[in-house]
Amino acid sequence: MKRKPLARVLCTVMAISMLFTACSTGGNTTASQGASNGAASQAATSGGKKYAIVVKNTGNPYNEKESQGFQDAVKKLGSEAIVKAPDQPTAEAQIAMVEELIAQKVDGIAIAGNDVDALQPVLTKAMGKGIHVISLDSSVNKDSRETHVNQADPIAIGKTLVEAAYDMMGGSGEFAILSATSQAANQNAWIAQMQETLKDSKYKDMKLVKVAYGDDLRDKSTTETEGLIKSYPNLKCIVSPTTVGIAAASKVIVDKNLSDKIKITGLGLPSEMADYIEKGVCPYMYLWNPIYVGSLAAYTLDDIVNGKITGKEGDTFTAGDLGEKKVTKAADGGTEVLLGDPFKFDKSNIGEWKSVY
């Protein structure tokens, strides 16, 4: 397999993914046996806790994979997993769910925030009741969490996506961003880094005409894409840093026979984007394994609950099959645990990944 410039961890990612596949299909290797023994050891010290994950909304394949990773890891730890997913990606819906979890007296909550600040009162209430709280994927503010599980460095993501658009546009022309919700901390951080990257003179001939918001809903993302095409007839590229948006935008471009005129890139699930990559409407895209994001959140939360780490900068711990992790300083002044670098998917490797996630 060909290595790509912004995927230096290819070998590691491939090894982990193959291990995951082997375990899920009954594979028995020395590595998986060792990982199982390690998980069993951690389970013995977890004491049958009750952990909850609150994702952004239902009907979101990315959220479903995150939840799967969280549940699988919690099960290995010998504890109980509770999954909460609101019908709509709003802070209000998540607040109601956190209230329910407080009443259930869970030991820990991992939440992908639909709003950075609106969740603070209820999450502070949960922590006041002795419930440990972390965020994952999309952070809540630093005073509402003990640490944050982040997919990748926002700076790396922003630069990577701008460079991809630059490549697909031939260095000049109009492009747009199709985001999730306007309150999503992760989306806003990536877009801010994209805008910062665009200040470089290398990208002076690229024009960002609009940032549209599809709210991580397929129908709205479709409508927003159609609006971009109508409003900007010279549009050459759409960058969508959300799995729902990139799939919806790709379908619109294919259905309107605009594949030769407009290219798509961003962050997408291989299982949903394989056909569009093979057709060329999306020459390449990036992502990480959302299953691993959920899994890392589970191990992080478990070690905080059991007093092995505090979520403070400098803490180190073992996250099951994902190996050694370190708590580092986050851009908002809090702390975070990074999963790894964004990984590039194109025609050379999409066939190997589309059945994984």
C-alpha positions in Angstrom: 0.0 0.0 0.0 1.3 3.4 -0.8 2.1 5.8 2.0 0.7 9.3 1.8 2.4 12.5 3.1 -0.1 13.2 5.7 -0.6 9.7 6.9 2.6 8.9 8.7 0.9 6.5 11.0 -0.4 4.3 8.1 1.5 1.2 9.3 0.3 1.6 12.9 -3.3 2.3 11.8 -3.4 -0.7 9.5 -2.0 -3.0 12.2 -4.6 -1.8 14.6 -7.4 -2.1 12.1 -6.4 -5.6 11.1 -6.3 -6.5 14.8 -9.8 -5.2 15.2 -11.0 -7.1 12.2 -9.4 -10.3 13.4 -10.9 -10.0 16.9 -14.3 -9.3 15.5 -14.2 -12.4 13.2 -12.7 -14.8 15.8 -9.1 -14.3 14.7 -6.6 -15.7 17.2 -3.1 -14.2 17.1 -0.5 -13.6 19.7 -1.2 -9.8 19.6 -4.9 -10.3 20.1 -4.4 -12.8 22.9 -2.1 -10.3 24.7 -4.6 -7.5 24.2 -7.3 -9.7 25.6 -5.3 -10.5 28.7 -4.6 -6.8 29.2 -8.3 -6.0 28.9 -9.1 -8.8 31.4 -6.6 -7.3 33.8 -8.2 -3.8 33.5 -11.7 -5.3 33.9 -10.7 -6.9 37.2 -10.0 -3.4 38.6 -13.0 -1.6 37.1 -15.4 -3.0 39.6 -18.5 -3.2 37.4 -19.1 0.5 36.9 -21.8 2.1 34.9 -20.6 4.4 32.1 -22.7 6.4 29.6 -21.9 7.9 26.2 -24.1 10.8 24.9 -23.6 11.3 21.2 -24.8 14.1 18.9 -27.9 12.5 17.4 -29.5 9.4 16.0 -29.3 8.3 12.4 -25.6 9.4 12.3 -23.4 6.5 11.2 -20.3 8.1 12.7 -22.0 8.4 16.1 -23.1 4.8 15.8 -19.5 3.6 15.3 -18.3 5.8 18.2 -21.0 4.2 20.4 -19.9 0.7 19.2 -16.3 1.4 20.2 -17.4 2.7 23.6 -19.6 -0.2 24.3 -17.1 -2.8 23.2 -14.4 -1.3 25.4 -16.7 -0.9 28.4 -17.7 -4.6 28.1 -14.0 -5.6 28.1 -13.6 -3.6 31.3 -16.3 -5.6 32.9 -18.7 -2.6 33.3 -22.1 -1.6 31.9 -22.4 0.8 29.0 -25.4 3.1 28.4 -25.8 4.8 25.0 -27.8 8.0 24.7 -28.6 9.7 21.3 -31.1 12.5 20.9 -33.3 12.7 17.8 -32.0 16.2 17.0 -28.4 17.5 17.4 -29.2 20.1 20.0 -27.9 21.0 23.4 -31.4 21.0 24.9 -31.9 17.3 24.0 -28.5 16.4 25.5 -29.2 18.3 28.7 -32.4 16.2 29.2 -30.4 13.0 28.7 -27.6 14.0 31.2 -30.3 14.8 33.7 -31.6 11.2 33.3 -28.1 9.9 33.7 -27.6 11.9 36.9 -30.9 10.3 38.3 -29.5 6.9 37.3 -26.3 7.6 39.3 -23.9 6.5 36.6 -20.2 6.5 37.5 -19.1 8.4 34.4 -20.3 10.3 31.3 -18.6 10.8 27.9 -20.4 13.4 25.8 -19.9 14.6 22.2 -21.2 18.1 22.9 -23.7 19.8 20.6 -22.8 23.1 22.2 -19.6 24.2 23.9 -21.1 26.3 26.7 -24.8 25.4 27.0 -24.1 22.1 28.6 -22.0 23.5 31.4 -24.7 23.8 34.1 -25.9 20.2 33.7 -22.4 18.8 33.4 -21.2 20.8 36.4 -24.2 19.4 38.3 -23.2 15.9 37.3 -19.7 16.4 38.6 -21.1 17.9 41.8 -22.9 14.6 42.3 -19.7 12.7 42.0 -20.1 11.7 38.4 -16.9 11.9 36.3 -17.4 13.7 33.0 -15.2 13.8 29.8 -16.0 14.9 26.3 -15.2 13.2 23.1 -15.2 14.1 19.4 -16.8 17.5 19.9 -15.7 19.2 23.2 -17.5 21.0 25.9 -15.8 23.9 27.6 -12.9 23.1 29.9 -14.9 23.8 33.1 -17.4 21.2 32.0 -15.1 18.2 31.7 -12.1 16.5 33.2 -10.5 16.0 29.9 -11.4 15.7 26.2 -10.8 12.8 23.8 -9.8 14.4 20.5 -9.6 12.7 17.1 -6.6 14.6 15.8 -4.8 17.9 16.0 -7.2 20.6 14.7 -4.2 22.4 13.1 -3.3 19.3 11.1 -6.9 18.8 10.1 -7.3 22.4 8.9 -4.1 22.4 6.9 -4.9 19.0 5.4 -8.3 20.0 4.2 -7.1 23.3 2.6 -4.3 21.5 0.9 -6.7 18.9 -0.5 -9.0 21.6 -1.9 -6.0 23.4 -3.4 -5.0 20.2 -5.1 -8.4 19.5 -6.5 -9.0 23.1 -7.7 -5.6 23.4 -9.3 -4.7 26.1 -6.9 -7.4 28.7 -7.8 -11.1 29.2 -7.9 -14.2 29.2 -5.6 -14.9 26.7 -2.9 -17.3 26.3 0.0 -17.4 24.5 3.3 -20.4 22.3 4.3 -20.2 21.9 8.1 -22.4 20.2 10.7 -24.0 22.6 13.2 -22.8 26.1 13.9 -22.3 25.3 17.6 -20.1 22.2 17.1 -16.7 22.9 18.8 -14.8 20.4 16.6 -16.2 21.7 13.4 -15.6 25.3 14.4 -12.0 24.6 15.4 -11.3 22.9 12.1 -12.9 25.7 10.1 -11.0 28.3 12.0 -7.7 26.5 11.2 -8.7 26.3 7.5 -9.3 30.0 7.5 -6.0 30.6 9.2 -4.2 28.4 6.6 -5.8 30.3 3.7 -3.9 33.4 4.8 -0.8 31.8 3.5 0.2 33.4 0.1 0.2 30.0 -1.5 -3.6 30.0 -1.3 -4.2 33.6 -2.4 -6.1 32.5 -5.6 -8.5 30.3 -3.6 -11.8 32.0 -2.6 -13.9 30.6 0.3 -17.4 31.8 -0.8 -19.5 30.4 2.1 -19.6 28.2 5.2 -22.9 26.3 5.1 -24.4 24.3 7.9 -26.3 21.0 7.3 -26.7 20.3 11.0 -25.4 16.7 10.5 -28.8 15.9 9.0 -28.8 14.3 5.6 -31.8 16.1 4.2 -30.6 19.5 5.3 -27.1 18.8 4.1 -28.6 17.9 0.7 -30.6 21.2 0.6 -27.5 23.2 1.6 -25.4 21.6 -1.2 -28.1 22.3 -3.8 -28.1 25.9 -2.5 -24.4 26.3 -2.9 -24.5 25.0 -6.5 -27.2 27.4 -7.4 -25.7 30.4 -5.7 -22.2 29.9 -6.9 -22.1 28.6 -10.5 -18.3 28.8 -10.6 -17.9 26.6 -7.6 -15.0 24.1 -8.0 -14.9 22.3 -4.7 -16.9 21.6 -1.6 -15.0 20.7 1.6 -17.2 18.9 4.2 -15.6 18.1 7.5 -18.5 16.0 8.6 -19.3 12.4 7.5 -23.0 13.2 7.0 -22.3 16.3 4.9 -19.6 14.8 2.6 -21.9 11.8 1.7 -24.9 14.0 1.1 -22.9 16.5 -1.0 -21.3 13.7 -3.1 -24.7 12.3 -3.9 -26.0 15.7 -5.1 -23.0 16.2 -7.3 -23.4 12.7 -8.9 -27.1 13.0 -9.3 -26.7 16.4 -11.1 -23.9 15.0 -13.3 -21.5 17.6 -12.0 -18.6 15.3 -11.2 -16.3 16.8 -13.8 -17.0 20.3 -12.6 -17.2 20.1 -8.8 -15.0 17.9 -6.5 -15.7 16.9 -3.0 -13.3 16.3 -0.1 -13.4 16.4 3.7 -13.9 13.8 6.5 -16.0 10.7 5.5 -16.7 7.1 6.4 -15.0 4.7 4.0 -18.2 2.5 3.9 -20.3 5.4 2.7 -17.7 7.1 0.5 -16.2 4.2 -1.4 -18.5 4.5 -4.4 -17.9 8.2 -4.7 -14.1 7.8 -4.4 -14.1 5.1 -7.0 -16.3 7.3 -9.3 -13.9 10.2 -8.8 -16.3 12.8 -7.5 -14.3 12.6 -4.3 -10.6 12.0 -5.4 -9.6 11.5 -1.7 -10.7 12.3 1.8 -9.6 11.9 5.4 -10.8 10.4 8.7 -9.8 8.3 11.7 -11.6 5.3 13.0 -14.6 6.5 15.0 -14.7 3.1 16.7 -11.3 3.9 18.2 -12.5 7.4 19.3 -15.3 5.7 21.3 -12.9 3.0 22.6 -10.3 5.6 23.7 -13.1 7.6 25.5 -14.1 4.4 27.5 -10.5 3.7 28.6 -9.9 7.3 29.5 -13.1 7.6 31.5 -12.5 4.3 33.3 -9.0 5.3 34.4 -10.4 8.6 35.7 -13.2 6.9 37.6 -10.8 4.4 39.2 -8.3 7.1 40.1 -5.5 5.9 37.9 -5.3 9.3 36.2 -6.9 12.7 36.9 -7.2 14.2 33.4 -4.4 16.6 34.2 -1.6 17.4 31.7 1.1 14.8 31.8 -1.0 11.8 32.9 -0.2 8.6 31.0 -2.2 5.4 30.7 -2.8 2.3 28.6 -5.9 2.4 26.4 -6.4 -1.3 25.6 -5.4 -2.2 22.1 -4.7 1.5 21.3 -1.6 1.4 23.5 0.0 4.1 25.6 -1.7 7.6 25.6 -0.8 10.9 27.2 -3.0 13.7 28.5 -1.8 16.9 26.9 -2.8 20.6 27.0 -5.7 21.5 24.7 -6.1 24.8 22.8 -8.9 26.0 25.1 -6.7 25.8 28.2 -8.1 22.4 29.3 -6.6 19.0 28.5 -7.1 16.4 25.9 -6.0 12.9 24.7 -5.3 12.7 21.0 -6.1 9.6 19.0 -3.7 10.3 16.1 -3.2 12.0 12.7 -5.9 12.2 10.0 -5.6 9.3 7.5 -6.0 9.6 3.8 -8.4 7.4 1.8 -8.2 7.2 -2.0 -8.7 4.7 -4.8 -5.5 2.8 -3.8 -6.8 1.8 -0.4 -10.6 2.4 -0.1 -11.3 -1.2 -1.1 -9.5 -2.4 2.0 -11.2 -0.1 4.4 -14.8 0.1 3.2 -15.8 -3.1 5.0 -14.1 -2.0 8.3 -16.1 1.1 9.1 
